[in-house]
Amino acid sequence: MRTMLPAAIMATAITLVGAGAAVAETPKPVPRWSTCVGKNLDGLECSTVRVPLDYSRPDGRTIELAISRKASRHPEKRRGVLLLNPGGPGLVGLTAPNLLGLSQQIQDSYDVIGFDPRGVGRSTPLTCDLDLEQQADASNPPFPHNARDVTAAAAFAQQVAHQCTTSKTSDLLPYISTANTARDLDRIREALGAPKLSYYGASYGTYLGAVYTTLFPGRSDRIVLDSSLPPDGYTVSALRAQGSGFETRFPDFADWVTVHAKSLGTTPAAVRAKYFELAARLDKSPQNGMDGTAFRATTSGLIRDNSVFPFLADIWQKLDTNTYPQEPVVDRGDNLQASYLGVVCGDSRWPRSVATYQANVAIDRVRSPMYGPLAANIRACAYWPSPTASKVRITGAGPSNVLIVQNLRDPATPLAGARQMRAALGHRARMVTVDQGGHGVYTAANLCGKAAVDTFLTTGKRPQRDTFCQ
C-alpha cells in the first residue's frame, strides 16, 4: 500500500401581497455564531449558511456551508469582511483565519471569514467511496515509465470516475464548480450583511477569487490573488505545468542541501542525481510503503516551503540509508480527493484519448524529467461527464481592485500562469513578483511581498504599476 502523502443563504424571496401591492423582501437569515470546536479553531466562532445547490433554481434544494469568523477587535474601525480561501480545491477553509498568519493590522481592519467550500469538510460533503489505497492513487497515479503505464493508469482512472459519478453523493457533482463556489461567496457576503467583500485567495483560491470578482465586480472590495493559476483555472495544462515548476524550484532545495545535508550531495548536480537514484530505487523496492511515486510527490509537495527543507532532507536521508520508518496509515476518508476531482474535473473538459496522455508523458519525460511525467499522467477527469455549465471567462471588466503577488520560482503555480492571469484582468490588476521560491508569497519570508498585501488590504493602496521585490 502506498504511503499517504504528508501532507462556499437562502435566496432573497419576494412576495406579491395582492394585485398591485408593493413587492416586499423577506428578512434575510443571519448566521448564529457559536464557539468553534476542533483542531486549529481556537478563538474562532462558527456558523452555517444555506445556499442553493443549483443557482438556476434558487428556490429549490439547498446545501449547507460551514463558516468561521475571527471578529475585529475594533468594530468601530472595521472596514468590512475579508473572506479567505487557502487553495485546493478540496481543502477545508474553516481554520484559515488562524493558519494564514494575517497581520494584526489586517485582523483589526476586518471580520476575517473562513469557510469550507461546497462539497468540502463540514459543508455538505462529497465522497467517491474510495478505499485507502485508491485515495493515494486518485491523487497521484503511479509514475509512468512508458506508454503501458499510462494505459494501466487509464483503467484505474476510469474506475475512480465511475465510483465518483455513482456514489451516494453523485447528485451533487453537476453543481460542484468554481463558478457555484463563487456564487456561494456572494451568499455568505449577503448573510453577513456586508455591501461588499474583500478576499484573499492562495493557489486554487486565486482562480476562485478571479471568478468571483468577474461575476460580481460591483460587490468586490479588495481582492488579493497569491500564487496564481492561469485564467482558465485548474486545467490539464495547469497540472502539467507543475512539471516545469518543479524543475525551476528544485535548485533552491539542492543549494540548501549542499550546505545543510551534505550526505545527500555536495553540489546541486549531485543532489539532482540523488533524487533520480532514490526514485529509481523506490520504484523497484518501496520502503515501508514509500514507493517512487510517493517519493516524487512528497518531494514536490515539500519543496513548496523553505521552512520544511530540513524535514524533506531527513526523509531523503532515511530513505538513502534504508531506515525510513513504517508510518501508521490513517484512513481520514476520501473527501479531499472527491472534492478535488469534483471541481477540477467539473470545471473544464479534459482530453478523452489515452494516446494524448501517452504523448504528453513522453514529451514531459524529456522536458521535465523529475516530475513532468507524473503531472502529465491520465486522471479520472478523462472519464468525467462533460461540464454542465459554461466556464466563466476572466476579463478586465470591472473596478481596478485586484492585487496579484507571485514568487518567481513557484513549483505549483508557476510564474507563466500568473502572468496570463495578470493579462486577462488587464487594468483591474497590479502584479508584484518576488524573487524567491516556494508556493505562497504572504506566508513566506520576503517582507516586501508581504507588505504589499498588508498595505493593500488595510489602505487600498497598490503599486502604480507592476513591481518586483528583490
N, C-alpha and C positions, 0 to 999 in steps of 0.2 A: 504494500500500500504506500502510495506516495505521501511524503510529508506535507501537511497543510502549511501554507506559507505564513511566516511571522507577519507576522502581519504588521407639500406641498402643502363654509358659512352658507350656509344656505343662500340661494339667490334671493335678492330683494323681490318680494312678491308685491303685486299691485292688485287692488280690489276695486271693482266698479260698484259704487254704493248706489245702484239705481240709475236709471236712464238720465243722462245729462249731469250726473253727480261728478264732483271732483275726484280725481284719482288720488288715493292715499297709499302711502308706503306702509307696510307692516314694520314693526320695530325690528331692528337688526339684532340678532343674538350676539352677546358679548361673551368672551371667554371667562370661565370661572376658574380662577387661579388657585392652586394649592401647592404645597411643598413637593418638589420632585423627589422621587425615591429611585436610587440606582447609582451605579458607578459613574463618577465624574459629573454628577449632577448637583453636588453640594452648593447651596446658596441660590439655586435656581427655583423658579416657580413653573409649574406645568399646567397645561390645559389641553383641550381638544377643540377642533373646529370641523364642522361638517361641510363638505363641498360636493358638487355634482360629480358623479362618476363620468357622465357623458355631458360635456358642455353644450352639445347641440340639443339636449333635453334637460334644461336646467331644473325642471320641476320633477324629474324622475329620480331614480335611485341615487343615494348619496353614499359617500365613504367618509371615513374619519381620518383626520390628520392630527398627529401629536405635535404640540408646540411647546417651547420653553421660553422663559423670559428672565433676563437679568435687568431689573429696573434701574434707571439712572438714580444716583444718589442725590441729584439736584433737579427735581422735576420742574422747578421754575425756570431752569436754563435749558431744559431738554429740547433739542431740535425736532425730534420725531422718533421713528423706529428704524432700526438697522437690522435687516434680515441677513442671515449667514447661510452659506452652503459650502461645506468643506470638500466637495468633489464626489467622485464615484464614476458613474452612477451606482447606486446601491448602498452608499454609506449613510449611516444614521447621522442626523444633524442636531438632535436634542442637546448633545453635550458641547456643541461648537462654541457657545458663549463662554464656556470655561476653558476650552482647549486651544483656541486660536491665539491666545496671548495678546488680546487687544490692549492698547494703551489705556491708562486710566482716563486720559483726556477723551478718548472715544467713548468709553463706558459712561462718562458723565454727560456726554452730548446726546446720547440715545438710550431708549429702551432697546437692549440687544436681544434679538429674537432668533432662536434656533428652531428647527423643525425636522421631522422625519418625512421625506417626500412620499408621495403616494406609492404604495407598494412596499415601503421600507419600514423595518423595525416596528415601532409602536403604532404607526399609521397602518391602515388596512393593508396587511402584508401579502406578498406573493410567495408561492412555492412552486418548484418544479418536481417535487418528490424525488430529489436526488439523494442517493446514499453517500456515505462518507467519501469513498473513492471517486465517485462521479463528481463530487463537489470540487475536488482538486483538479481533475482533468477538464471540467467545464470552464474553469478559469484559464488554465494553461494546458492545452492539449500537448501530448508528448512531442519533444523536439524532433522535427522531420529531417532525416538524413538523406532521404531520396523520395522519388515520386510515390513509391509504395507506401511510405509512412503517411503521406498526405491522404492516400486512398483509405488507409486504416482509420485515420483521424476523421474522415468524412462519415464513415459508418457510425462512429461514436457521436459525432455532431448531429447526425440525423436522429439518433435515439434521444439525445438531450432535447432537441427541438420538439420531438413527439411528446415527451414527458411534460414539457412546459406547457404545450398547447392543449394538453388533455388533463392537466392536473385539476385539483378541486378549486383552484383559483384562476383557471384559464379564462373565465368570463371577464376578468379584469384586464387581460392583456391588450385588447384593442384600444384601451384608454390609458395605458401606461406610456406616456410620451413626455418629452421635454416641453412641448407646447402646452399640454394639460397641466404639467407641474408649474409652468409659468403662470397659467390662469389661477392655479391654487394660491400662488404667492399673492395675487391681487385680492383673492378672497380673504386671505389672512390679513392683508392691509386693511380691508374693509371691516373685518371683525374687530380689529384693534382701534378703529375709529380714526385712522390716520389718512389725511388727504393725499399724501404721497409716501413712498417708502424709499429708503436708501438701502444699498445692497453691497455685500462683499461676497464674491464667489471665487473659489480657487479650483483650478484644474477643470473637470467637467462643469463645475459651478460657473465657470466663465461663459460657457455656451448657454446655460440656463439664464444667466443674467442678461446676456445679449438678446436672447429670445424674449425675455420679459420686457426689456426696455424698447424692443421693436414693436411688440404687441400693445404696450401701454406707455408710450413715450410721455404723455401728459401726467402720468402718475409716478414717474421715475424722478427721484431727487438726485442723489449722488450715487453713482454706480462704479464699483471697483471690480476689475477683472484681473485676477492674479494668476499668471501661468496659463496662458490662453490656448484653447483649442482653435482650430480654423473655424470660419463662419458656417461651415456645413455640419459642424459638430463631430461626434464620435463615429466617424465612418470607417470603412475598411482602410482607406488611405491614412487616416489619423492613427489607426492602430499600427499599421506598417511603419509609420514614421518613427515609432519608438525604437526601431532597429538602428536607424541613423542617430537618434538621440542618445542611445547607449554608447555608440562609438564616440560621440562628441564629449560625453560626460566622463567616460571611464578613465581618461588620463588624469583627472583630478584625484581619483582614488588611487591610481597607480603611483602618482607622485607622493601621496601620503604614505603609502606602504613602504616606499624606498627609504623613508626616514623613520617610521614608527613600527614597522613589522618586516624587517629586512629578511627574515627567513623565507618570505614569500617572493622575494626578488629585490635586488639592489639597483635595478634600472627599470624604467617603465616598460621597456620591451620584455624584460624577464617576467614582470608581473602579468603582462598580457599573455605571455606563453604559459604561465602557471594557470591562468583561467582556462585556457584550452585543454591543458593537461588534466586538470581536475574534472572538467566537464566530460571529457572522453572516458576517464576512469570511472566516473559515476554512471555514465551511460551503460557501461558493461557490468559494474558491480556496485549497486547502491549501498550506502552506509546507513543502516538503521532508518530506512525509509527515505533518505535523501538521495534521489536519483539525479541524472544530469539535467532533466527539465526543471526540477525544483531548484537545483543549484543555480541555473541561469536566471530563473525568475526571482529567486531570493536576492541574488546579486543586483538584478535590475531594480528591484524594489528598494534595496537598502542604499544604493549609491545616490538616491534622491536627496539624501540629507547628510551633510558633512558630520553632524554630531553622532551618527551611528557608524561611522567608519571603523572605530575600534571593535564594535560588535561584529561587523561584517568580517573584518580581518580575523577575529577569533574563530568564526565559523570556518573560514578557509583553512586556518592552521589546524583545527581539529580534523577536518576532512583530509588534509595533507598528511597527517600523522596517524590516520585511521583511529582516531579517538572521538569521533563525533558521537555524542550520546544518543541513546534511544529516548526520544521525547514522547511524553504522553499525547495520544491523539484524542482530541475532544470534539465531539460532534455538536456544533452550535447551530445546526440546521442549514438549510440552503437558501435562506432569504437573500443574502448578499449576492450569490450567483444568480438567483432567479430575477431579482430586481435589476441587476446589471444587464442581464440579457434582455429583459423586458424593454428597457429603454434603448440600449444600443441596437438591438435587432429591430425594434419597432419604429425607430426614428427615421431610418433610411433603408434603401434597398441594398442588399449585398450580392455579390456575384453568385450565381447558382452553379456554375460549372466547376467541377473538381479540377479540370485541366487549368483553369485560371489560377487557382491556388498553387498548383504544382509549378506553374511558370513563375509566379511571384516568389515562391520559396527558392527556386533556382536562382533567380535574379538577386535576391537579398542574401543568399549564401555567399555571393561574390561581393556584393556592395556593402553589406553589414554583417559579416560572418559571426560576430559574437552573440548577437541576439536577433538579428533580422529574420532568419528562418522561423523562429518560434512566433514572432509577431505576425508573420505573413501566413501562418498556417490556417487551415479552414476551421471555422467555428459554427455553432448552432445557427447563427444568423443566416447562413447559406440556405437553410431549410425552413426559415421563418415565414409566416404568412406575410403577404405584401402589406406595407403600411396602409392604414385605413384613412389617414388624414393627410392633407398637403403639408409639406415642410415649410416652416417659417423662413422667409428669406431675409437675412440680416442686411439692413441698408443704413444710410446716413440720414434718414428722415427722422427728425426729432431734435430736441434741445442738445446743446453741446455740454454733456454732463457725464461723460464716461472717462475713467482713467484705467489704462492698461499698464500693468507692471510685469516685466518679463526678464528672467535670467537668460544670459547668453547661452549657457550650456545646460539646458533643461532636458533630461532624458525622457520624460513622459509626455510633455507638450513642447516640442522643440520650437525654437525661435521662428522658423518659417511659418508655422501655423499662426502664431501671434501676429506676425506681420500681415498675414492675409486677413485676420480679424480687424486689425487696425485699418486696412484699406477699405474693407467693407463698411465700417462705421463712418468713414470719411470725417467730415467736420465735427462729428459728435464726440470724437475721442482725442485724447493725447496719450502718448505711449512713453513710458520710462523703461529703458533697458538697463540691466545691471550686469556688470562684469563679474559674475560668479556662477558657479554651477549649482545644480540641485533643482528640486521641484518645489516652488513656492518662494516668493520674494519676501512677503511680510514676516514670515516665520524664520527667515534666515538672518545672517549676521550683518548684511550691508545696511548701515544706518541711513544712507541716502535713499535707498529704495523704500525702507520702512517709513522714513519721514515724509516721503511723497504721499503715501497712503494716509498717514495721520493728518497731514496738513489739509488734504482734500476733504476728508470726511468731517473734519472739525471746523474748517473755514470756508470750504468750497473752492479754494484756490488750487489751480493746476499750473504746470509749466505752460508758458505761452506757445511753446512748440515742443515737439518730441525731443526728449533729452536722454542723456546717458550718465549712468553712475559708475564711476571707477570702482 
